[in-house]
Amino acid sequence: MSKICMGCGVILQDSDNQALGYTPNLDNDYCKRCFRLKNYGEKIVEERILDEDILKKVNGNTGMAFFFVDFLNINRYAISLFQRIEIPKVFVVSKSDILRKEMKYEKIKLWLKKVYNIDEPVLFISNKRGTHSQNIFKVLDQYGYHKAYIMGITNAGKSTFLNRILAQHGIAREILASNKPNTTLDFIKLKIDSYTLYDTPGFSYLNDQNIINKEFKMTSFIVKPGTTLVIQDYKFYFSQENKVTFYGNVPISRVYKEDRQTHLLNVPGNYDIVLPGIGFINIKMPAEVYASVPDLEIRCDISEVDYE
């Protein structure tokens, strides 16, 4: 029976040291690529499984999907992937320890329903504190499933979550959890008691290098007319005064000079401009904002959601 690498999920082989899955010893748990990534942080660029192939493989099977995404990466792209999963599914807000204390779970659920039409169950998981890691089995039992696919955006914490489960069940195996994008290249099958769990490759993302592992900052300030906000590769020009709050962990700067950008965004009051992989900007008052990037998502802020 073929043995798979616990890092990338590729079948181990000892015949071609230039091909994926190569290891000098088939008793090893990792291929050479993943061994060097685990021990030396070495990242080798190679082809990866396509998003379409991940969805096709899952949708062609039975079981339940658990889709992982951290709060700062919740956006229309991530939601579109979740919506394309055809088997029963659960939306998992991973790394919930990064949430600010005022962001209550029930309010996030209502926001997900209002803004993104998420009617499926929502779980919150903290890999650092180990909270709620057993809820996956409760959900599986509730719906009568024993097979689960752990899916989501690359570096959403899927492998760390699974390693915690393996440790809790006394299983001496470890999936390679790395802050490098696209570590997993194929499905990794795990048996936990009567359950079968699959670690799947992460979906590709525009900002793979912005790995979010700490509570994100909230920076509020008044922008004066003629101000340009610069956040990594994004620029936003304000022709009128406004109050702005940035949610994220990357530097933000203000430039006080005429630097009108190309793409006009009509932002309602208390709405967010979403920056995939980085965070979002809340614009307190209705505004015309000129952005350097087209087609940015504008959505209702979580503070607008009232408890029903």
C-alpha positions in Angstrom: 0.0 0.0 0.0 1.4 3.4 -1.0 2.4 5.8 1.8 1.7 9.5 1.6 3.8 12.4 2.8 2.4 14.0 5.9 3.5 17.4 4.7 2.0 17.7 1.2 -0.1 14.5 0.7 1.9 13.3 -2.3 2.7 9.6 -2.5 6.2 8.9 -1.3 8.7 7.4 -3.8 12.4 6.7 -3.8 13.1 6.4 -7.5 13.2 9.9 -8.8 14.8 12.6 -6.7 13.6 15.3 -9.1 9.9 14.3 -8.8 7.4 15.2 -6.1 7.2 12.8 -3.2 10.9 11.8 -3.3 12.5 10.5 -0.1 15.7 8.5 0.3 13.9 6.2 2.7 10.2 5.1 2.3 10.0 4.7 6.1 10.1 8.5 6.4 7.0 10.5 7.1 7.9 13.4 4.9 9.3 13.7 1.4 12.6 15.6 0.9 10.7 18.8 0.0 8.6 18.8 3.2 11.5 17.6 5.4 13.5 20.6 4.3 10.5 22.9 4.7 9.9 21.6 8.2 13.4 21.8 9.4 15.0 24.6 7.4 12.1 26.7 6.3 13.1 26.1 2.7 10.3 26.7 0.2 10.5 25.1 -3.2 8.3 26.5 -6.0 6.4 23.9 -7.9 3.0 23.3 -9.5 0.1 23.0 -7.2 -3.4 21.5 -7.3 -5.9 23.9 -8.9 -8.9 25.3 -7.0 -11.2 23.7 -9.5 -9.7 20.3 -8.9 -10.1 20.6 -5.1 -13.8 21.5 -5.4 -14.4 18.7 -8.0 -12.8 16.1 -5.8 -14.8 17.1 -2.7 -18.1 17.6 -4.6 -17.7 14.1 -6.2 -17.7 12.5 -2.7 -19.9 12.1 0.3 -19.3 13.6 3.8 -19.2 17.1 5.2 -16.9 20.0 4.4 -15.5 22.4 7.1 -14.3 25.6 5.4 -11.6 27.5 7.3 -11.0 31.2 6.9 -9.7 33.8 9.4 -11.8 36.9 10.0 -9.5 39.3 8.0 -9.8 37.0 5.0 -13.6 36.9 5.0 -14.6 38.5 1.7 -16.5 37.8 -1.5 -13.7 35.7 -3.0 -13.6 33.3 0.1 -17.4 33.2 0.3 -17.6 32.3 -3.4 -15.4 29.3 -2.8 -17.5 28.3 0.2 -20.7 28.6 -1.9 -19.3 26.3 -4.6 -19.0 23.4 -2.1 -22.0 21.2 -2.9 -21.9 18.7 -0.1 -23.1 19.7 3.4 -20.8 22.3 4.9 -19.8 24.4 7.9 -18.2 27.8 7.8 -15.3 27.9 10.3 -13.9 31.2 11.5 -10.3 30.1 12.3 -7.7 31.8 14.5 -10.6 33.3 16.5 -8.0 34.5 19.0 -7.1 37.3 16.6 -10.6 38.7 17.0 -11.0 41.9 18.9 -12.7 41.5 22.3 -15.8 43.5 21.2 -16.4 41.1 18.2 -18.8 38.7 19.8 -19.4 35.3 18.0 -23.2 35.7 17.8 -22.8 39.1 16.1 -20.4 37.7 13.6 -22.9 35.0 12.8 -25.6 37.6 12.1 -23.2 39.7 10.0 -22.2 36.6 7.9 -25.9 35.9 7.3 -26.8 39.5 6.5 -23.8 40.4 4.3 -22.9 37.0 2.7 -26.1 35.0 3.1 -24.4 32.3 5.2 -27.2 30.0 6.5 -25.0 27.1 7.3 -23.6 26.3 10.7 -20.7 28.6 11.9 -17.9 27.4 14.2 -15.2 29.5 15.8 -11.8 27.8 16.4 -8.7 29.1 18.1 -5.6 27.0 17.4 -3.5 28.9 20.0 -6.0 28.2 22.9 -7.2 24.9 21.5 -10.8 25.9 22.0 -13.7 24.2 20.2 -11.4 21.7 18.5 -13.8 18.9 19.3 -16.9 20.6 18.0 -16.2 19.2 14.5 -17.1 15.7 15.8 -20.3 17.0 17.5 -21.4 18.5 14.2 -20.6 15.3 12.3 -22.6 13.3 14.9 -25.5 15.8 14.7 -25.8 15.3 10.9 -24.9 11.7 10.8 -21.5 11.9 9.0 -18.2 10.2 9.7 -16.2 11.7 6.9 -15.0 15.4 6.9 -13.0 17.5 4.5 -11.0 20.2 6.1 -10.9 23.0 3.5 -10.2 26.7 3.2 -7.9 29.5 2.2 -4.2 28.7 2.2 -2.7 29.2 5.7 -6.0 29.4 7.4 -4.8 27.1 10.2 -6.2 23.8 8.9 -3.1 21.7 9.5 -2.5 23.2 12.9 -6.1 22.3 13.8 -5.7 18.7 12.7 -2.4 18.3 14.5 -4.1 19.3 17.7 -6.8 16.7 17.2 -4.1 14.1 16.5 -2.4 15.0 19.7 -5.6 14.9 21.7 -6.3 11.4 20.5 -2.7 10.2 21.2 -1.9 9.6 17.6 1.9 10.0 17.0 1.6 11.6 13.6 2.0 15.2 12.6 0.9 17.1 9.5 3.4 19.7 8.4 2.0 23.1 9.5 4.0 25.9 7.9 3.6 29.7 7.4 4.7 29.1 3.8 1.7 29.2 1.3 0.6 26.1 -0.6 2.4 23.5 1.6 -0.2 20.8 1.0 -0.4 19.6 -2.6 -2.9 16.7 -2.3 -5.4 15.3 0.1 -4.1 13.8 3.4 -6.3 11.0 4.9 -6.5 10.7 8.7 -8.4 8.1 10.8 -9.6 9.4 14.1 -11.6 6.6 15.9 -14.6 6.0 13.6 -14.1 9.3 11.7 -12.1 9.9 8.5 -10.7 13.4 8.1 -9.1 14.8 5.0 -6.6 17.7 5.1 -7.0 19.4 1.7 -4.8 21.9 -0.2 -5.5 25.5 0.6 -7.2 27.6 -2.1 -4.9 30.1 -3.8 -4.9 33.7 -2.7 -3.6 37.1 -3.9 -1.7 37.9 -0.7 -0.3 34.6 0.5 2.5 36.3 2.4 0.3 38.2 4.8 -0.1 35.4 7.3 -2.3 36.6 10.2 -1.5 35.0 13.6 -2.1 37.8 16.1 -4.9 40.0 17.2 -5.4 42.6 14.6 -5.1 46.3 15.3 -7.8 48.9 15.0 -6.4 52.3 14.0 -8.9 55.3 13.9 -8.2 58.8 12.6 -9.6 61.8 10.8 -8.6 62.2 7.2 -8.5 65.8 5.9 -9.5 66.8 2.4 -6.8 66.0 -0.1 -5.4 63.1 2.0 -4.1 59.9 0.4 -4.0 56.7 2.5 -1.3 54.2 1.6 -1.6 50.6 2.7 1.0 48.3 1.0 0.1 48.5 -2.7 -3.2 50.2 -2.2 -3.8 54.0 -2.3 -7.0 55.8 -1.4 -7.6 59.5 -2.1 -10.2 61.5 0.0 -11.4 64.8 -1.4 -13.5 65.5 1.8 -13.0 65.1 5.5 -14.0 61.7 7.0 -13.4 59.4 9.9 -11.6 56.2 9.0 -10.8 53.0 10.9 -8.3 50.5 9.6 -8.5 46.9 10.8 -5.3 45.0 10.1 -1.7 44.4 11.1 0.2 46.1 8.3 1.5 49.7 8.3 -0.7 52.5 7.1 0.5 56.0 6.1 -1.2 59.3 5.3 0.1 61.6 2.5 -1.1 65.2 2.5 -0.9 66.1 -1.2 -3.0 65.9 -4.3 -2.7 62.3 -5.4 -6.2 61.5 -6.9 -6.4 57.8 -7.9 -8.1 56.3 -11.0 -11.0 54.3 -9.7 -14.0 55.9 -8.0 -15.6 54.1 -5.1 -19.0 55.4 -3.8 -18.9 54.3 -0.2 -22.1 54.5 2.0 -21.7 55.6 5.6 -20.3 53.0 8.0 -19.3 50.7 5.2 -16.0 48.8 4.7 -13.6 48.8 1.8 -12.1 45.2 1.8 -8.4 44.6 1.1 -8.0 40.9 0.5 -5.4 39.3 2.7 -4.7 42.5 4.5 -7.9 43.6 6.3 -10.5 46.4 5.7 -11.1 50.1 6.0 -14.3 51.4 7.7 -15.5 54.7 6.2 -17.7 56.3 8.8 -19.5 58.9 6.6 -20.7 58.6 3.0 -17.8 59.4 0.7 -16.4 59.3 -2.8 -13.0 57.6 -2.5 -10.6 57.3 -5.3 -8.7 54.0 -5.3 -5.6 52.8 -7.1 -7.2 49.3 -7.6 -10.4 48.6 -9.4 -13.4 46.4 -8.3 -12.7 46.5 -4.6 -15.5 45.0 -2.4 -17.6 47.4 -0.4 -19.7 45.9 2.3 -21.8 46.7 5.4 -19.7 47.0 8.6 -20.3 44.5 11.3 -21.3 47.3 13.7 -24.4 47.9 11.6 -25.8 44.5 12.5 -28.4 44.5 15.2 -29.3 41.5 17.3 -32.7 40.1 16.3 
